[in-house]
Amino acid sequence: HGTVSIRTGAVEPDITAMSLAIPTGGKLGMAVSIIGPDYRFTKQARGEHQTSLLNTVDALVRELRINGEDFTS
């Protein structure tokens, strides 16, 4: 797993985004992001969002065979 990135105020002062890169092994860069109003990113919610991002990336890697660069067309 990579590191979940968290940014607040990059586009609007009250918007927060969390994202996690999907490990593709080279050619294509992909990430999954959650974006919303800052008040929905409390400390507890951030932990829940991080777990959701990790689970989603794991499922995508598994289902799309991303590490093997298959992407099941």
The first five atom37 places (N, CA, C, CB, O) and aatype in JSON, in Angstrom:
{
  "aatype": [8, 7, 16, 19, 15, 9, 1, 16, 7, 0, 19, 6, 14, 3, 9, 16, 0, 12, 15, 10, 0, 9, 14, 16, 7, 7, 11, 10, 7, 12, 0, 19, 15, 9, 9, 7, 14, 3, 18, 1, 13, 16, 11, 5, 0, 1, 7, 6, 8, 5, 16, 15, 10, 10, 2, 16, 19, 3, 0, 10, 19, 1, 6, 10, 1, 9, 2, 7, 6, 3, 13, 16, 15],
  "atom_mask": [
    [1, 1, 1, 1, 1],
    [1, 1, 1, 0, 1],
    [1, 1, 1, 1, 1],
    [1, 1, 1, 1, 1],
    [1, 1, 1, 1, 1],
    [1, 1, 1, 1, 1],
    [1, 1, 1, 1, 1],
    [1, 1, 1, 1, 1],
    [1, 1, 1, 0, 1],
    [1, 1, 1, 1, 1],
    [1, 1, 1, 1, 1],
    [1, 1, 1, 1, 1],
    [1, 1, 1, 1, 1],
    [1, 1, 1, 1, 1],
    [1, 1, 1, 1, 1],
    [1, 1, 1, 1, 1],
    [1, 1, 1, 1, 1],
    [1, 1, 1, 1, 1],
    [1, 1, 1, 1, 1],
    [1, 1, 1, 1, 1],
    [1, 1, 1, 1, 1],
    [1, 1, 1, 1, 1],
    [1, 1, 1, 1, 1],
    [1, 1, 1, 1, 1],
    [1, 1, 1, 0, 1],
    [1, 1, 1, 0, 1],
    [1, 1, 1, 1, 1],
    [1, 1, 1, 1, 1],
    [1, 1, 1, 0, 1],
    [1, 1, 1, 1, 1],
    [1, 1, 1, 1, 1],
    [1, 1, 1, 1, 1],
    [1, 1, 1, 1, 1],
    [1, 1, 1, 1, 1],
    [1, 1, 1, 1, 1],
    [1, 1, 1, 0, 1],
    [1, 1, 1, 1, 1],
    [1, 1, 1, 1, 1],
    [1, 1, 1, 1, 1],
    [1, 1, 1, 1, 1],
    [1, 1, 1, 1, 1],
    [1, 1, 1, 1, 1],
    [1, 1, 1, 1, 1],
    [1, 1, 1, 1, 1],
    [1, 1, 1, 1, 1],
    [1, 1, 1, 1, 1],
    [1, 1, 1, 0, 1],
    [1, 1, 1, 1, 1],
    [1, 1, 1, 1, 1],
    [1, 1, 1, 1, 1],
    [1, 1, 1, 1, 1],
    [1, 1, 1, 1, 1],
    [1, 1, 1, 1, 1],
    [1, 1, 1, 1, 1],
    [1, 1, 1, 1, 1],
    [1, 1, 1, 1, 1],
    [1, 1, 1, 1, 1],
    [1, 1, 1, 1, 1],
    [1, 1, 1, 1, 1],
    [1, 1, 1, 1, 1],
    [1, 1, 1, 1, 1],
    [1, 1, 1, 1, 1],
    [1, 1, 1, 1, 1],
    [1, 1, 1, 1, 1],
    [1, 1, 1, 1, 1],
    [1, 1, 1, 1, 1],
    [1, 1, 1, 1, 1],
    [1, 1, 1, 0, 1],
    [1, 1, 1, 1, 1],
    [1, 1, 1, 1, 1],
    [1, 1, 1, 1, 1],
    [1, 1, 1, 1, 1],
    [1, 1, 1, 1, 1]
  ],
  "atom_positions": [
    [[0.83, -1.2, 0.0], [0.0, 0.0, 0.0], [0.86, 1.24, 0.0], [-0.94, 0.01, 1.2], [1.97, 1.27, 0.53]],
    [[0.31, 2.27, -0.61], [0.96, 3.57, -0.56], [0.44, 4.34, 0.64], [0.0, 0.0, 0.0], [-0.14, 3.78, 1.56]],
    [[0.65, 5.63, 0.6], [0.22, 6.51, 1.67], [-1.01, 7.27, 1.23], [1.34, 7.47, 2.09], [-1.06, 7.78, 0.11]],
    [[-2.0, 7.36, 2.09], [-3.19, 8.16, 1.8], [-2.81, 9.62, 1.96], [-4.39, 7.77, 2.74], [-2.3, 10.03, 3.0]],
    [[-3.06, 10.41, 0.92], [-2.77, 11.85, 0.95], [-4.03, 12.6, 1.32], [-2.22, 12.35, -0.42], [-5.12, 12.27, 0.86]],
    [[-3.88, 13.63, 2.16], [-5.0, 14.46, 2.59], [-4.64, 15.91, 2.33], [-5.35, 14.23, 4.09], [-3.59, 16.38, 2.75]],
    [[-5.54, 16.62, 1.62], [-5.32, 18.05, 1.35], [-6.6, 18.81, 1.62], [-4.84, 18.28, -0.11], [-7.68, 18.39, 1.21]],
    [[-6.46, 19.93, 2.29], [-7.59, 20.82, 2.53], [-7.25, 22.19, 1.97], [-7.93, 20.91, 4.05], [-6.14, 22.69, 2.16]],
    [[-8.21, 22.79, 1.28], [-8.03, 24.14, 0.79], [-7.23, 24.28, -0.49], [0.0, 0.0, 0.0], [-6.85, 25.4, -0.84]],
    [[-6.95, 23.21, -1.19], [-6.16, 23.31, -2.42], [-6.94, 24.02, -3.53], [-5.74, 21.92, -2.9], [-6.36, 24.77, -4.31]],
    [[-8.24, 23.79, -3.59], [-9.07, 24.43, -4.61], [-10.01, 25.44, -3.98], [-9.88, 23.38, -5.4], [-10.13, 26.58, -4.44]],
    [[-10.68, 25.02, -2.91], [-11.58, 25.88, -2.15], [-11.19, 25.74, -0.68], [-13.1, 25.5, -2.38], [-10.77, 24.66, -0.26]],
    [[-11.31, 26.8, 0.12], [-10.84, 26.74, 1.5], [-11.55, 25.71, 2.37], [-11.0, 28.08, 2.12], [-10.97, 25.24, 3.35]],
    [[-12.79, 25.34, 2.04], [-13.55, 24.42, 2.89], [-13.75, 23.05, 2.26], [-14.89, 25.02, 3.22], [-14.66, 22.32, 2.65]],
    [[-12.91, 22.69, 1.29], [-12.99, 21.39, 0.62], [-11.75, 20.56, 0.97], [-13.11, 21.57, -0.93], [-10.63, 21.05, 0.93]],
    [[-11.99, 19.3, 1.32], [-10.91, 18.37, 1.64], [-10.95, 17.2, 0.68], [-11.01, 17.88, 3.11], [-12.02, 16.76, 0.27]],
    [[-9.78, 16.69, 0.33], [-9.68, 15.52, -0.54], [-8.71, 14.53, 0.09], [-9.21, 15.91, -1.97], [-7.69, 14.91, 0.66]],
    [[-9.05, 13.26, -0.03], [-8.16, 12.17, 0.39], [-7.98, 11.29, -0.84], [-8.74, 11.35, 1.63], [-8.95, 11.0, -1.54]],
    [[-6.77, 10.86, -1.1], [-6.55, 10.01, -2.27], [-5.47, 8.97, -1.98], [-6.15, 10.85, -3.48], [-4.63, 9.14, -1.1]],
    [[-5.54, 7.89, -2.75], [-4.58, 6.8, -2.63], [-4.26, 6.31, -4.03], [-5.13, 5.65, -1.73], [-5.16, 5.96, -4.8]],
    [[-2.98, 6.28, -4.35], [-2.55, 5.81, -5.67], [-2.77, 4.31, -5.78], [-1.07, 6.16, -5.92], [-2.67, 3.57, -4.8]],
    [[-3.07, 3.87, -7.0], [-3.2, 2.45, -7.3], [-1.88, 2.0, -7.9], [-4.41, 2.17, -8.28], [-1.44, 2.56, -8.9]],
    [[-1.25, 0.99, -7.3], [0.05, 0.54, -7.82], [-0.12, -0.19, -9.15], [0.73, -0.39, -6.8], [-0.72, -1.26, -9.21]],
    [[0.41, 0.4, -10.22], [0.23, -0.18, -11.55], [1.49, -0.79, -12.11], [-0.27, 0.85, -12.49], [1.44, -1.46, -13.14]],
    [[2.6, -0.59, -11.48], [3.83, -1.17, -11.98], [4.46, -0.39, -13.11], [0.0, 0.0, 0.0], [5.38, -0.9, -13.75]],
    [[4.01, 0.81, -13.38], [4.74, 1.57, -14.37], [3.98, 2.51, -15.27], [0.0, 0.0, 0.0], [3.98, 3.72, -15.01]],
    [[3.34, 2.02, -16.29], [2.88, 2.83, -17.41], [1.8, 3.85, -17.07], [2.38, 1.95, -18.46], [1.92, 5.02, -17.45]],
    [[0.77, 3.44, -16.38], [-0.4, 4.28, -16.2], [-0.53, 4.67, -14.73], [-1.65, 3.56, -16.68], [-0.46, 3.81, -13.85]],
    [[-0.73, 5.95, -14.46], [-0.94, 6.41, -13.09], [-2.42, 6.53, -12.79], [0.0, 0.0, 0.0], [-3.16, 7.16, -13.54]],
    [[-2.86, 5.92, -11.69], [-4.26, 5.97, -11.3], [-4.35, 6.2, -9.8], [-5.01, 4.67, -11.7], [-3.43, 5.85, -9.05]],
    [[-5.46, 6.79, -9.37], [-5.7, 6.99, -7.94], [-7.2, 6.97, -7.69], [-5.07, 8.32, -7.45], [-8.0, 7.21, -8.59]],
    [[-7.57, 6.68, -6.45], [-8.95, 6.77, -6.0], [-9.0, 7.92, -5.01], [-9.46, 5.41, -5.36], [-8.14, 8.03, -4.13]],
    [[-10.01, 8.79, -5.15], [-10.12, 9.97, -4.28], [-11.5, 10.09, -3.67], [-9.79, 11.23, -5.06], [-12.5, 9.65, -4.25]],
    [[-11.54, 10.69, -2.49], [-12.78, 11.07, -1.83], [-12.67, 12.58, -1.62], [-13.0, 10.29, -0.45], [-11.69, 13.06, -1.05]],
    [[-13.68, 13.32, -2.07], [-13.64, 14.78, -1.98], [-14.96, 15.26, -1.39], [-13.4, 15.42, -3.39], [-16.03, 14.76, -1.74]],
    [[-14.88, 16.23, -0.48], [-16.1, 16.76, 0.1], [-15.83, 17.94, 1.01], [0.0, 0.0, 0.0], [-14.69, 18.38, 1.16]],
    [[-16.9, 18.45, 1.64], [-16.75, 19.58, 2.55], [-15.89, 19.19, 3.76], [-18.12, 20.08, 3.01], [-15.98, 18.07, 4.26]],
    [[-15.08, 20.12, 4.2], [-14.14, 19.87, 5.29], [-14.81, 19.33, 6.55], [-13.41, 21.15, 5.63], [-14.23, 18.49, 7.24]],
    [[-16.02, 19.78, 6.87], [-16.67, 19.33, 8.1], [-17.0, 17.83, 8.08], [-17.94, 20.13, 8.33], [-17.29, 17.26, 9.13]],
    [[-16.96, 17.19, 6.93], [-17.19, 15.74, 6.84], [-15.9, 14.94, 6.99], [-17.86, 15.4, 5.51], [-15.92, 13.72, 6.86]],
    [[-14.8, 15.61, 7.26], [-13.5, 14.95, 7.4], [-12.96, 15.14, 8.82], [-12.51, 15.5, 6.37], [-11.82, 15.58, 9.0]],
    [[-13.78, 14.82, 9.81], [-13.32, 14.85, 11.2], [-12.23, 13.79, 11.37], [-14.51, 14.61, 12.2], [-12.0, 12.99, 10.47]],
    [[-11.58, 13.8, 12.5], [-10.52, 12.81, 12.75], [-11.08, 11.39, 12.62], [-9.9, 13.01, 14.15], [-10.45, 10.53, 11.99]],
    [[-12.24, 11.13, 13.21], [-12.85, 9.8, 13.13], [-13.24, 9.47, 11.68], [-14.09, 9.72, 14.04], [-12.98, 8.37, 11.21]],
    [[-13.85, 10.42, 10.99], [-14.26, 10.18, 9.61], [-13.06, 9.94, 8.71], [-15.08, 11.37, 9.08], [-13.13, 9.11, 7.8]],
    [[-11.96, 10.65, 8.95], [-10.76, 10.43, 8.13], [-10.26, 8.99, 8.26], [-9.64, 11.41, 8.55], [-9.84, 8.39, 7.28]],
    [[-10.32, 8.44, 9.47], [-9.93, 7.05, 9.67], [-10.83, 6.1, 8.88], [0.0, 0.0, 0.0], [-10.36, 5.14, 8.28]],
    [[-12.13, 6.38, 8.9], [-13.09, 5.56, 8.15], [-12.86, 5.71, 6.65], [-14.54, 5.95, 8.51], [-12.9, 4.72, 5.91]],
    [[-12.64, 6.94, 6.2], [-12.38, 7.17, 4.77], [-11.1, 6.47, 4.33], [-12.28, 8.69, 4.48], [-11.04, 5.9, 3.24]],
    [[-10.07, 6.52, 5.18], [-8.81, 5.86, 4.84], [-9.02, 4.36, 4.67], [-7.74, 6.14, 5.92], [-8.51, 3.76, 3.73]],
    [[-9.77, 3.75, 5.59], [-10.07, 2.33, 5.48], [-10.81, 2.03, 4.18], [-10.89, 1.85, 6.68], [-10.52, 1.05, 3.5]],
    [[-11.78, 2.88, 3.83], [-12.53, 2.7, 2.58], [-11.62, 2.8, 1.36], [-13.65, 3.74, 2.48], [-11.74, 2.0, 0.44]],
    [[-10.72, 3.77, 1.37], [-9.79, 3.91, 0.24], [-8.89, 2.68, 0.12], [-8.92, 5.17, 0.42], [-8.7, 2.17, -0.99]],
    [[-8.35, 2.21, 1.22], [-7.48, 1.02, 1.19], [-8.24, -0.2, 0.68], [-6.92, 0.74, 2.59], [-7.71, -0.95, -0.14]],
    [[-9.47, -0.4, 1.15], [-10.28, -1.53, 0.7], [-10.63, -1.42, -0.78], [-11.55, -1.64, 1.53], [-10.62, -2.42, -1.5]],
    [[-10.95, -0.22, -1.23], [-11.3, -0.01, -2.63], [-10.11, -0.27, -3.54], [-11.81, 1.41, -2.84], [-10.25, -0.94, -4.56]],
    [[-8.95, 0.25, -3.18], [-7.75, 0.03, -3.99], [-7.41, -1.46, -4.02], [-6.55, 0.84, -3.45], [-7.05, -1.99, -5.07]],
    [[-7.5, -2.14, -2.89], [-7.25, -3.58, -2.86], [-8.19, -4.32, -3.81], [-7.41, -4.13, -1.43], [-7.75, -5.19, -4.56]],
    [[-9.47, -3.97, -3.78], [-10.45, -4.62, -4.65], [-10.16, -4.35, -6.12], [-11.87, -4.16, -4.3], [-10.26, -5.26, -6.95]],
    [[-9.8, -3.11, -6.45], [-9.49, -2.78, -7.85], [-8.27, -3.55, -8.34], [-9.25, -1.28, -8.0], [-8.26, -4.07, -9.45]],
    [[-7.24, -3.6, -7.51], [-6.03, -4.33, -7.89], [-6.36, -5.8, -8.14], [-4.94, -4.21, -6.78], [-5.9, -6.39, -9.11]],
    [[-7.17, -6.37, -7.26], [-7.54, -7.78, -7.37], [-8.44, -8.03, -8.59], [-8.24, -8.24, -6.09], [-8.18, -8.94, -9.38]],
    [[-9.49, -7.23, -8.75], [-10.47, -7.44, -9.81], [-9.94, -7.11, -11.2], [-11.69, -6.62, -9.54], [-10.28, -7.78, -12.17]],
    [[-9.13, -6.08, -11.3], [-8.63, -5.66, -12.61], [-7.25, -6.23, -12.92], [-8.57, -4.15, -12.69], [-6.69, -5.97, -13.98]],
    [[-6.71, -7.01, -12.0], [-5.38, -7.61, -12.17], [-4.35, -6.53, -12.5], [-5.4, -8.69, -13.27], [-3.52, -6.69, -13.4]],
    [[-4.41, -5.43, -11.78], [-3.6, -4.25, -12.08], [-2.11, -4.52, -11.97], [-3.97, -3.12, -11.16], [-1.35, -4.06, -12.82]],
    [[-1.67, -5.23, -10.98], [-0.23, -5.45, -10.83], [0.35, -6.23, -12.0], [0.06, -6.19, -9.54], [1.55, -6.11, -12.28]],
    [[-0.47, -7.01, -12.68], [-0.01, -7.74, -13.86], [-0.3, -6.98, -15.14], [0.0, 0.0, 0.0], [-0.11, -7.53, -16.23]],
    [[-0.74, -5.72, -15.04], [-1.04, -4.85, -16.18], [-2.07, -5.45, -17.14], [0.24, -4.55, -16.94], [-1.98, -5.22, -18.34]],
    [[-3.05, -6.22, -16.64], [-4.07, -6.82, -17.49], [-5.2, -5.84, -17.78], [-4.64, -8.08, -16.83], [-5.55, -5.63, -18.94]],
    [[-5.77, -5.23, -16.76], [-6.89, -4.28, -16.82], [-8.14, -4.88, -17.45], [-6.47, -3.06, -17.6], [-9.07, -4.15, -17.77]],
    [[-8.19, -6.19, -17.63], [-9.32, -6.95, -18.16], [-10.24, -6.14, -19.07], [-10.12, -7.49, -17.03], [-11.28, -5.64, -18.65]],
    [[-9.84, -6.02, -20.3], [-10.61, -5.24, -21.29], [-11.93, -5.78, -21.56], [-9.89, -5.15, -22.54], [-12.67, -5.22, -22.37]]
  ]
}
